[in-house]
Amino acid sequence: MSKIKVGITHGDINGISYEIIIKAFSEPRLLNSFTPIIYGSPKVLSYYKKALNSNIITNTINSADEAKSKQISIINCNSEDIRVEIGKSTEMAGLASYQALEKATDDLKNNRIDVLVTAPINKNNIQAAGFNFPGHTEYLAKEFSNNEHLMILMNEVIKIGVVTGHIPIKDVSSTITKDLIINKINILNESLKNDFLISKPKIAVLSLNPHCGDNGVIGMEENEVIIPAIMQAKESGILAFGPYSADGFFGASEFKKFDAVLAMYHDQGLAPFKVIAFDDGVNFTAGLPIVRTSPAHGTAYEITGENVASCQSLRNALYTAVDIYNNRNEQYQLEKNAINLDDFKDLSEINKTDE
């Protein structure tokens, strides 16, 4: 049985992406679990290997089909004129990150790789290359024609999804609707079951306003939108609870009682998450037909070139992508076997009738 092929996009070449990729694969045992294929620039990889005094062996290939087990492969997606400017946001870096993402996405569509792990991009400089999306999540949702997605930040102790993602804070209240919350609860619930094999997941839903709105004194969104959404989710059999006021919820570590948390907006979920899991967190896009993860941090220009970046978040993203891929296959086989069993039962009934 062939190993899972993991595509890894190099992200912003002036950030810490290559440092964490090189550090992660300095641990040989990663190659026992999957076959890595880096989408990026052999020239830039060589630059950072030399800067880090790394002796990892990489193999340049033309196609993902050429990737071999126990080897670190790289596909050149960029021009030989590419130039590294450590710690700087440049148009060249934006173009390079977009070219790698395009190639990897095409290979994912055509089953040349099995899962995708994306190193951090700069959401500003990549726009100059024609990337008209707030982030990876929205880009992949369009490429795979699926708007039913949810950003989940996770580590071993917590999983947090967000109802509204990369939008201005002034638009959050008007964007949140009962239907949107129900949609995100459904996606989260299905992901917990299919991607993490939790049979009866418990989901905590946060409030929007301080103190859950104090019965309308500080806002009506809880009474008019969030509570009705939770009630409807419960009626459909989902174990959804809340709303909980975010400060007390995280302050008292209430999140440990649940399989996942649904926050109303980006920073409400990500700020406490990064306090809990800054070095080892993973960003996972739930709801898509493909598996995509990334480290839960940015380009970190401020420490690029200093050889201090931790690769733990990337390493966890790699293992998480493989685990989710395997879990989905296991769930698919269980469902397939259940369907076959139902067919067998139907056939038995027909035979009884014939008798």
WOPEVEN-V62484 format. One record per pair of residues at least 24 apart in sequence whose ideal C-beta (glycine too) atoms are under 10 Angstrom apart, sorted by sequence separation. I is the first residue (numbers start at 0). J is the second residue. D is the distance in whole Angstrom. If there is no record, write none. Layout:
BEGIN
I&J&D / I&J&D
END
This chain:
BEGIN
5&29&9 / 20&44&8 / 36&60&8 / 75&99&10 / 76&100&9 / 96&120&5 / 115&139&8 / 160&184&9 / 180&204&7 / 204&228&8 / 292&316&4 / 38&63&9 / 74&99&8 / 76&101&8 / 77&102&10 / 95&120&10 / 96&121&7 / 100&125&8 / 162&187&10 / 204&229&5 / 245&270&9 / 246&271&9 / 249&274&8 / 291&316&9 / 292&317&8 / 17&43&6 / 21&47&6 / 25&51&9 / 36&62&10 / 76&102&5 / 160&186&8 / 245&271&7 / 249&275&8 / 259&285&10 / 269&295&8 / 292&318&9 / 293&319&10 / 5&32&9 / 12&39&8 / 16&43&9 / 17&44&6 / 20&47&8 / 21&48&6 / 36&63&5 / 44&71&9 / 75&102&9 / 76&103&8 / 93&120&8 / 97&124&9 / 101&128&9 / 137&164&8 / 160&187&5 / 180&207&10 / 202&229&9 / 292&319&5 / 293&320&9 / 2&30&9 / 5&33&5 / 7&35&6 / 9&37&6 / 10&38&10 / 12&40&7 / 17&45&10 / 25&53&7 / 27&55&9 / 45&73&10 / 74&102&7 / 92&120&9 / 93&121&6 / 96&124&8 / 97&125&5 / 100&128&10 / 101&129&10 / 136&164&7 / 137&165&7 / 159&187&10 / 204&232&8 / 292&320&4 / 2&31&9 / 3&32&8 / 4&33&7 / 5&34&7 / 6&35&8 / 7&36&7 / 8&37&8 / 9&38&6 / 10&39&8 / 17&46&8 / 18&47&6 / 21&50&9 / 22&51&8 / 24&53&9 / 25&54&8 / 26&55&10 / 34&63&9 / 36&65&9 / 44&73&6 / 74&103&8 / 92&121&7 / 93&122&9 / 95&124&10 / 96&125&5 / 97&126&9 / 101&130&9 / 136&165&8 / 158&187&8 / 232&261&10 / 290&319&9 / 291&320&7 / 292&321&9 / 2&32&7 / 3&33&5 / 4&34&5 / 5&35&5 / 6&36&5 / 7&37&5 / 8&38&5 / 9&39&3 / 12&42&10 / 13&43&10 / 17&47&4 / 21&51&6 / 25&55&6 / 36&66&5 / 43&73&10 / 93&123&8 / 94&124&8 / 95&125&9 / 97&127&9 / 98&128&8 / 100&130&8 / 134&164&8 / 160&190&8 / 202&232&8 / 211&241&8 / 212&242&9 / 279&309&8 / 282&312&9 / 290&320&5 / 292&322&10 / 2&33&5 / 3&34&7 / 4&35&8 / 5&36&7 / 6&37&8 / 7&38&7 / 8&39&7 / 9&40&7 / 12&43&5 / 16&47&9 / 17&48&8 / 22&53&8 / 24&55&5 / 35&66&8 / 44&75&10 / 93&124&3 / 94&125&8 / 97&128&4 / 104&135&10 / 133&164&7 / 134&165&5 / 160&191&10 / 211&242&5 / 213&244&10 / 278&309&5 / 280&311&9 / 281&312&7 / 290&321&9 / 292&323&8 / 2&34&5 / 3&35&10 / 4&36&6 / 5&37&10 / 6&38&6 / 7&39&8 / 12&44&10 / 15&47&10 / 18&50&8 / 21&53&5 / 23&55&10 / 24&56&9 / 34&66&5 / 41&73&5 / 43&75&10 / 74&106&8 / 89&121&9 / 92&124&6 / 93&125&4 / 96&128&8 / 97&129&7 / 107&139&9 / 133&165&4 / 158&190&9 / 175&207&6 / 211&243&7 / 212&244&9 / 229&261&10 / 277&309&9 / 278&310&10 / 279&311&5 / 280&312&6 / 281&313&9 / 290&322&9 / 291&323&9 / 1&34&8 / 2&35&10 / 17&50&9 / 18&51&6 / 22&55&9 / 24&57&8 / 34&67&7 / 40&73&8 / 41&74&9 / 42&75&8 / 50&83&9 / 88&121&5 / 91&124&9 / 92&125&8 / 93&126&7 / 94&127&7 / 95&128&8 / 97&130&5 / 132&165&9 / 133&166&8 / 149&182&9 / 150&183&10 / 158&191&8 / 211&244&5 / 228&261&10 / 278&311&5 / 279&312&6 / 281&314&10 / 283&316&8 / 290&323&5 / 9&43&7 / 12&46&9 / 17&51&8 / 21&55&6 / 34&68&5 / 36&70&10 / 37&71&7 / 38&72&10 / 39&73&6 / 40&74&10 / 41&75&6 / 43&77&8 / 87&121&10 / 90&124&6 / 93&127&5 / 94&128&4 / 96&130&8 / 104&138&8 / 108&142&7 / 148&182&10 / 149&183&5 / 208&242&9 / 210&244&5 / 211&245&10 / 277&311&10 / 278&312&6 / 279&313&10 / 281&315&5 / 282&316&7 / 290&324&5 / 9&44&8 / 12&47&9 / 18&53&9 / 20&55&9 / 33&68&9 / 34&69&8 / 35&70&8 / 36&71&9 / 37&72&7 / 38&73&8 / 39&74&8 / 40&75&6 / 41&76&10 / 42&77&8 / 46&81&9 / 50&85&9 / 88&123&6 / 89&124&6 / 90&125&9 / 92&127&10 / 93&128&5 / 94&129&9 / 100&135&7 / 104&139&7 / 107&142&9 / 108&143&8 / 147&182&7 / 148&183&9 / 149&184&9 / 151&186&9 / 172&207&7 / 202&237&7 / 203&238&10 / 204&239&6 / 206&241&7 / 207&242&8 / 209&244&7 / 276&311&10 / 277&312&8 / 279&314&8 / 280&315&8 / 281&316&5 / 289&324&9 / 290&325&10 / 17&53&10 / 21&57&9 / 34&70&7 / 35&71&6 / 36&72&5 / 37&73&4 / 38&74&5 / 39&75&8 / 40&76&7 / 41&77&9 / 42&78&9 / 46&82&10 / 47&83&8 / 88&124&5 / 90&126&10 / 91&127&10 / 92&128&9 / 93&129&9 / 94&130&9 / 107&143&9 / 146&182&9 / 147&183&9 / 149&185&9 / 151&187&7 / 171&207&7 / 172&208&9 / 201&237&9 / 202&238&6 / 203&239&8 / 204&240&7 / 205&241&7 / 206&242&4 / 208&244&8 / 209&245&8 / 210&246&9 / 211&247&10 / 225&261&10 / 276&312&8 / 279&315&5 / 280&316&9 / 281&317&9 / 283&319&6 / 290&326&10 / 20&57&10 / 31&68&9 / 34&71&9 / 35&72&7 / 36&73&7 / 37&74&7 / 38&75&9 / 39&76&6 / 40&77&4 / 42&79&6 / 46&83&6 / 74&111&10 / 87&124&9 / 88&125&10 / 90&127&5 / 91&128&9 / 93&130&7 / 101&138&9 / 105&142&9 / 149&186&4 / 158&195&8 / 199&236&9 / 200&237&8 / 201&238&5 / 202&239&5 / 203&240&6 / 204&241&4 / 205&242&6 / 206&243&6 / 208&245&10 / 209&246&7 / 210&247&9 / 278&315&9 / 279&316&10 / 281&318&9 / 282&319&10 / 283&320&8 / 290&327&7 / 9&47&10 / 30&68&8 / 31&69&8 / 34&72&8 / 35&73&9 / 36&74&6 / 37&75&10 / 38&76&5 / 39&77&7 / 40&78&8 / 41&79&9 / 42&80&9 / 43&81&6 / 47&85&10 / 89&127&9 / 90&128&7 / 100&138&7 / 104&142&5 / 147&185&8 / 148&186&7 / 149&187&6 / 199&237&10 / 200&238&7 / 201&239&8 / 202&240&7 / 203&241&6 / 204&242&5 / 205&243&6 / 206&244&5 / 207&245&9 / 225&263&8 / 281&319&5 / 285&323&9 / 289&327&10 / 30&69&5 / 37&76&9 / 38&77&10 / 40&79&9 / 42&81&6 / 43&82&9 / 46&85&10 / 63&102&9 / 88&127&10 / 100&139&9 / 104&143&9 / 147&186&6 / 151&190&7 / 158&197&10 / 199&238&6 / 200&239&9 / 201&240&7 / 202&241&8 / 203&242&9 / 204&243&7 / 205&244&8 / 206&245&7 / 224&263&10 / 276&315&9 / 281&320&9 / 288&327&10 / 30&70&7 / 42&82&9 / 43&83&6 / 63&103&9 / 149&189&10 / 151&191&9 / 203&243&6 / 205&245&5 / 283&323&7 / 30&71&7 / 40&81&5 / 42&83&9 / 97&138&9 / 101&142&9 / 149&190&7 / 27&69&9 / 29&71&9 / 39&81&9 / 63&105&10 / 64&106&9 / 100&142&9 / 147&189&9 / 148&190&10 / 153&195&9 / 158&200&9 / 160&202&9 / 162&204&9 / 206&248&9 / 221&263&10 / 40&83&9 / 63&106&5 / 122&165&8 / 151&194&9 / 162&205&9 / 205&248&7 / 220&263&8 / 27&71&10 / 62&106&8 / 63&107&9 / 151&195&10 / 158&202&9 / 159&203&10 / 160&204&10 / 161&205&10 / 163&207&10 / 176&220&10 / 180&224&7 / 184&228&7 / 188&232&8 / 205&249&9 / 66&111&9 / 162&207&9 / 175&220&6 / 179&224&9 / 180&225&6 / 183&228&9 / 184&229&8 / 187&232&10 / 203&248&7 / 63&109&9 / 66&112&8 / 159&205&9 / 172&218&8 / 177&223&8 / 178&224&10 / 180&226&10 / 181&227&9 / 182&228&9 / 24&71&5 / 63&110&10 / 64&111&6 / 172&219&10 / 177&224&5 / 180&227&9 / 181&228&5 / 184&231&9 / 185&232&7 / 188&235&9 / 191&238&10 / 23&71&10 / 63&111&4 / 64&112&10 / 172&220&6 / 176&224&6 / 177&225&8 / 180&228&4 / 181&229&9 / 184&232&5 / 188&236&9 / 189&237&10 / 43&92&10 / 62&111&7 / 63&112&5 / 171&220&10 / 175&224&6 / 177&226&9 / 179&228&8 / 180&229&8 / 183&232&10 / 184&233&10 / 188&237&5 / 205&254&10 / 21&71&9 / 63&113&10 / 175&225&8 / 177&227&5 / 178&228&8 / 181&231&6 / 185&235&8 / 187&237&9 / 188&238&8 / 203&253&7 / 20&71&9 / 177&228&5 / 180&231&9 / 181&232&6 / 184&235&9 / 188&239&8 / 203&254&7 / 43&95&8 / 172&224&9 / 176&228&8 / 177&229&10 / 180&232&8 / 185&237&7 / 187&239&9 / 20&73&10 / 175&228&9 / 177&230&10 / 178&231&9 / 184&237&6 / 203&256&8 / 204&257&10 / 177&231&7 / 181&235&8 / 185&239&10 / 203&257&4 / 40&95&7 / 184&239&6 / 201&256&7 / 202&257&6 / 203&258&9 / 204&259&10 / 205&260&7 / 207&262&9 / 208&263&9 / 39&95&8 / 181&237&9 / 201&257&5 / 202&258&7 / 203&259&7 / 204&260&8 / 205&261&7 / 206&262&10 / 207&263&5 / 6&63&7 / 39&96&9 / 200&257&8 / 201&258&5 / 202&259&5 / 203&260&5 / 204&261&5 / 205&262&5 / 206&263&7 / 207&264&8 / 38&96&10 / 40&98&9 / 181&239&9 / 200&258&4 / 201&259&8 / 202&260&7 / 203&261&7 / 204&262&9 / 205&263&6 / 4&63&6 / 39&98&9 / 40&99&8 / 180&239&9 / 199&258&9 / 200&259&6 / 202&261&6 / 203&262&9 / 204&263&8 / 205&264&9 / 4&64&9 / 6&66&10 / 38&98&8 / 39&99&5 / 207&267&8 / 5&66&10 / 38&99&4 / 197&258&5 / 206&267&9 / 4&66&6 / 37&99&9 / 38&100&8 / 180&242&10 / 197&259&9 / 205&267&6 / 38&101&9 / 39&102&9 / 162&225&9 / 195&258&8 / 205&268&8 / 2&66&10 / 4&68&10 / 7&71&10 / 9&73&9 / 38&102&5 / 39&103&9 / 195&259&9 / 1&66&10 / 2&67&10 / 7&72&10 / 12&77&8 / 38&103&4 / 2&68&5 / 7&73&9 / 17&83&9 / 37&103&9 / 38&104&9 / 162&228&9 / 192&258&10 / 1&68&7 / 2&69&9 / 9&76&8 / 36&103&8 / 38&105&10 / 191&258&6 / 4&72&9 / 6&74&9 / 8&76&8 / 9&77&9 / 38&106&8 / 191&259&6 / 12&81&7 / 13&82&9 / 190&259&8 / 12&82&9 / 13&83&6 / 15&85&10 / 36&106&8 / 188&258&9 / 12&83&6 / 13&84&5 / 14&85&9 / 15&86&10 / 187&258&9 / 188&259&9 / 12&84&9 / 13&85&6 / 14&86&8 / 187&259&6 / 12&85&9 / 13&86&6 / 14&87&10 / 187&260&9 / 188&261&10 / 13&87&5 / 14&88&9 / 38&112&9 / 187&261&6 / 13&88&7 / 36&111&9 / 184&259&10 / 186&261&10 / 11&87&10 / 13&89&6 / 16&92&10 / 36&112&6 / 11&88&8 / 12&89&9 / 35&112&10 / 38&115&9 / 184&261&6 / 11&89&9 / 13&91&9 / 14&92&8 / 34&112&9 / 183&261&6 / 12&91&8 / 13&92&5 / 34&113&9 / 37&116&10 / 38&117&9 / 39&118&9 / 183&262&10 / 12&92&5 / 13&93&10 / 16&96&8 / 33&113&8 / 38&118&10 / 183&263&10 / 11&92&5 / 12&93&10 / 33&114&8 / 35&116&9 / 37&118&9 / 180&261&8 / 10&92&9 / 11&93&8 / 12&94&10 / 13&95&9 / 14&96&9 / 12&95&5 / 13&96&10 / 16&99&10 / 33&116&10 / 180&263&8 / 11&95&8 / 12&96&7 / 10&95&9 / 11&96&5 / 9&95&7 / 10&96&5 / 9&96&7 / 12&99&9 / 8&96&7 / 175&263&6 / 195&283&10 / 8&97&10 / 9&98&10 / 10&99&8 / 174&263&10 / 175&264&8 / 194&283&8 / 8&98&9 / 9&99&5 / 10&100&9 / 159&249&10 / 174&264&9 / 195&285&10 / 8&99&5 / 9&100&9 / 172&263&9 / 194&285&7 / 7&99&9 / 8&100&5 / 157&249&9 / 171&263&7 / 172&264&9 / 193&285&9 / 194&286&10 / 6&99&9 / 8&101&9 / 23&116&10 / 171&264&5 / 190&283&8 / 6&100&10 / 8&102&8 / 9&103&10 / 170&264&9 / 171&265&9 / 190&284&10 / 191&285&9 / 8&103&5 / 157&252&10 / 159&254&8 / 171&266&10 / 190&285&4 / 6&102&9 / 7&103&8 / 8&104&9 / 20&116&10 / 156&252&9 / 158&254&9 / 168&264&7 / 171&267&9 / 189&285&8 / 190&286&7 / 194&290&8 / 6&103&4 / 157&254&5 / 168&265&8 / 189&286&8 / 190&287&10 / 6&104&9 / 20&118&7 / 156&254&8 / 157&255&8 / 166&264&8 / 168&266&8 / 187&285&7 / 19&118&7 / 156&255&7 / 158&257&9 / 160&259&6 / 161&260&10 / 162&261&6 / 163&262&9 / 166&265&8 / 168&267&10 / 186&285&6 / 187&286&9 / 6&106&6 / 19&119&9 / 157&257&9 / 158&258&7 / 159&259&7 / 160&260&7 / 161&261&8 / 162&262&7 / 163&263&7 / 164&264&8 / 165&265&7 / 186&286&4 / 6&107&6 / 16&117&9 / 17&118&8 / 157&258&10 / 158&259&4 / 159&260&5 / 160&261&5 / 161&262&5 / 162&263&5 / 163&264&5 / 164&265&6 / 185&286&9 / 186&287&10 / 4&106&9 / 16&118&4 / 157&259&8 / 158&260&7 / 159&261&8 / 160&262&7 / 161&263&7 / 162&264&7 / 163&265&7 / 183&285&9 / 4&107&10 / 15&118&8 / 16&119&6 / 157&260&7 / 158&261&10 / 159&262&6 / 161&264&6 / 162&265&10 / 183&286&9 / 14&118&8 / 15&119&8 / 16&120&9 / 161&265&6 / 163&267&9 / 164&268&10 / 182&286&9 / 6&111&8 / 7&112&9 / 14&119&6 / 161&266&9 / 162&267&9 / 164&269&10 / 4&110&9 / 6&112&4 / 12&118&10 / 14&120&9 / 153&259&8 / 161&267&7 / 162&268&9 / 4&111&7 / 5&112&7 / 6&113&8 / 7&114&10 / 8&115&7 / 10&117&7 / 11&118&8 / 14&121&7 / 161&268&5 / 4&112&4 / 5&113&7 / 6&114&7 / 7&115&8 / 8&116&8 / 9&117&9 / 10&118&3 / 11&119&6 / 13&121&8 / 151&259&7 / 152&260&10 / 159&267&9 / 160&268&7 / 161&269&7 / 3&112&9 / 4&113&5 / 5&114&5 / 6&115&5 / 7&116&5 / 8&117&5 / 9&118&6 / 10&119&5 / 11&120&6 / 151&260&10 / 159&268&4 / 3&113&5 / 4&114&8 / 5&115&8 / 6&116&7 / 7&117&8 / 8&118&6 / 9&119&10 / 10&120&5 / 11&121&5 / 151&261&10 / 152&262&9 / 159&269&7 / 2&113&9 / 3&114&7 / 5&116&6 / 6&117&9 / 7&118&7 / 8&119&10 / 9&120&10 / 10&121&8 / 11&122&10 / 13&124&9 / 157&268&10 / 161&272&10 / 1&113&10 / 8&120&8 / 149&261&9 / 159&271&8 / 11&124&7 / 152&265&10 / 159&272&5 / 11&125&8 / 157&271&9 / 158&272&9 / 10&125&9 / 150&265&8 / 157&272&7 / 152&268&7 / 159&275&9 / 151&268&9 / 152&269&6 / 159&276&9 / 150&268&9 / 154&272&8 / 157&275&6 / 150&269&9 / 152&271&10 / 153&272&8 / 156&275&7 / 157&276&7 / 152&272&5 / 156&276&8 / 151&272&10 / 152&273&8 / 154&275&7 / 155&276&8 / 159&280&9 / 154&276&4 / 152&275&10 / 153&276&8 / 154&277&10 / 156&279&10 / 157&280&9 / 158&281&10 / 160&283&9 / 152&276&8 / 154&278&9 / 155&279&8 / 195&319&10 / 10&135&10 / 154&279&5 / 155&280&10 / 158&283&8 / 160&285&7 / 194&319&9 / 153&279&10 / 154&280&5 / 155&281&10 / 160&286&10 / 196&322&10 / 8&135&9 / 153&280&7 / 154&281&7 / 158&285&9 / 195&322&8 / 196&323&10 / 152&280&6 / 153&281&5 / 194&322&9 / 195&323&8 / 152&281&7 / 153&282&8 / 194&323&5 / 196&325&10 / 151&281&9 / 152&282&6 / 153&283&6 / 193&323&9 / 194&324&9 / 196&326&5 / 151&282&7 / 152&283&8 / 195&326&7 / 196&327&10 / 150&282&7 / 151&283&5 / 153&285&10 / 194&326&6 / 150&283&8 / 151&284&8 / 190&323&9 / 193&326&7 / 194&327&6 / 196&329&7 / 149&283&9 / 150&284&6 / 151&285&5 / 192&326&10 / 193&327&6 / 196&330&7 / 149&284&7 / 150&285&8 / 151&286&9 / 148&284&6 / 149&285&5 / 150&286&10 / 193&329&9 / 194&330&8 / 148&285&7 / 149&286&5 / 193&330&5 / 196&333&9 / 147&285&9 / 148&286&4 / 149&287&9 / 192&330&8 / 193&331&9 / 145&284&10 / 147&286&5 / 148&287&5 / 153&292&9 / 146&286&9 / 147&287&8 / 193&333&10 / 143&284&10 / 145&286&7 / 146&287&10 / 147&288&10 / 151&292&9 / 154&295&8 / 193&334&9 / 145&287&5 / 153&295&8 / 144&287&10 / 145&288&6 / 148&291&10 / 152&295&5 / 140&284&8 / 143&287&6 / 144&288&9 / 145&289&9 / 139&284&6 / 142&287&9 / 143&288&6 / 136&282&8 / 140&286&8 / 143&289&6 / 135&282&8 / 136&283&10 / 137&284&10 / 140&287&7 / 142&289&9 / 134&282&9 / 136&284&5 / 139&287&6 / 143&291&9 / 135&284&7 / 136&285&10 / 134&284&10 / 136&286&10 / 139&289&7 / 136&287&9 / 139&291&6 / 136&291&8 / 135&291&7 / 136&293&9 / 154&311&10 / 135&293&7 / 154&312&9 / 134&293&10 / 155&315&9 / 154&315&7 / 153&315&9 / 119&282&10 / 153&316&10 / 116&281&9 / 117&282&9 / 154&319&9 / 153&319&7 / 117&284&9 / 115&284&9 / 115&287&10 / 120&293&9 / 115&289&7 / 116&290&9 / 117&291&7 / 119&293&7 / 124&298&10 / 114&289&7 / 115&290&7 / 116&291&7 / 117&292&8 / 118&293&7 / 119&294&7 / 122&297&9 / 113&289&9 / 114&290&4 / 115&291&5 / 116&292&5 / 117&293&4 / 118&294&7 / 119&295&10 / 121&297&8 / 122&298&10 / 112&289&10 / 113&290&8 / 114&291&7 / 115&292&8 / 116&293&6 / 117&294&9 / 119&296&6 / 120&297&9 / 121&298&5 / 114&292&8 / 115&293&9 / 116&294&8 / 119&297&5 / 120&298&7 / 119&298&5 / 121&300&8 / 118&298&9 / 119&299&8 / 108&289&8 / 107&289&6 / 107&290&9 / 107&291&8 / 104&289&9 / 104&291&9 / 103&291&10 / 119&312&10 / 119&313&9 / 118&313&7 / 116&313&7 / 118&316&9 / 117&316&8 / 116&316&5 / 116&317&6 / 96&298&9 / 116&318&10 / 114&317&9 / 116&319&9 / 116&320&5 / 114&319&9 / 115&320&7 / 116&321&9 / 92&298&9 / 114&320&4 / 113&320&9 / 114&321&7 / 113&321&9 / 114&322&10 / 114&323&8 / 88&298&8 / 114&324&5 / 113&324&6 / 86&298&9 / 88&300&7 / 113&325&10 / 86&299&9 / 87&300&7 / 114&327&10 / 86&300&4 / 85&300&8 / 86&301&7 / 113&328&10 / 86&302&8 / 87&303&9 / 86&303&5 / 85&303&5 / 86&304&6 / 84&303&10 / 85&304&4 / 86&305&9 / 83&303&10 / 85&305&9 / 83&304&9 / 51&304&10 / 50&304&7 / 52&306&9 / 51&306&6 / 47&303&10 / 50&306&8 / 47&304&9 / 23&294&10 / 19&294&7 / 19&296&9 / 16&294&9 / 15&294&9 / 19&299&9 / 15&296&8 / 18&299&9 / 14&296&10 / 15&297&9 / 16&298&7 / 35&317&8 / 8&291&10 / 10&293&8 / 14&297&7 / 15&298&7 / 16&299&9 / 10&294&9 / 14&298&3 / 15&299&5 / 18&302&9 / 22&306&9 / 26&310&9 / 33&317&7 / 5&290&9 / 6&291&9 / 8&293&9 / 13&298&7 / 14&299&6 / 15&300&8 / 18&303&7 / 25&310&8 / 29&314&7 / 32&317&8 / 33&318&9 / 7&293&10 / 11&297&9 / 12&298&10 / 14&300&6 / 15&301&10 / 17&303&9 / 18&304&8 / 22&308&7 / 23&309&10 / 24&310&9 / 32&318&7 / 3&290&9 / 5&292&10 / 10&297&9 / 11&298&5 / 13&300&7 / 14&301&10 / 15&302&7 / 16&303&9 / 18&305&9 / 22&309&8 / 23&310&4 / 33&320&8 / 10&298&7 / 11&299&10 / 14&302&9 / 15&303&5 / 18&306&7 / 22&310&4 / 23&311&9 / 26&314&7 / 29&317&7 / 33&321&5 / 11&300&8 / 14&303&6 / 15&304&9 / 18&307&9 / 19&308&5 / 21&310&8 / 22&311&9 / 23&312&10 / 24&313&10 / 29&318&8 / 32&321&6 / 13&303&7 / 14&304&10 / 15&305&9 / 18&308&5 / 19&309&7 / 20&310&8 / 23&313&5 / 24&314&9 / 32&322&10 / 12&303&10 / 13&304&9 / 15&306&10 / 17&308&10 / 18&309&10 / 19&310&4 / 22&313&8 / 23&314&5 / 33&324&9 / 11&303&9 / 15&307&9 / 16&308&9 / 18&310&8 / 19&311&9 / 22&314&9 / 23&315&10 / 29&321&10 / 15&308&4 / 19&312&8 / 20&313&7 / 23&316&9 / 24&317&9 / 14&308&9 / 15&309&9 / 19&313&5 / 23&317&7 / 15&310&9 / 18&313&10 / 19&314&8 / 16&313&9 / 19&316&10 / 20&317&10 / 15&313&9 / 7&313&8 / 7&316&9 / 7&317&8 / 5&316&10 / 5&317&6 / 5&318&10 / 7&320&10 / 6&320&9 / 5&320&6 / 5&321&7 / 3&320&8 / 3&321&5 / 2&321&9 / 5&324&9 / 3&324&6 / 3&325&8 / 3&328&10
END
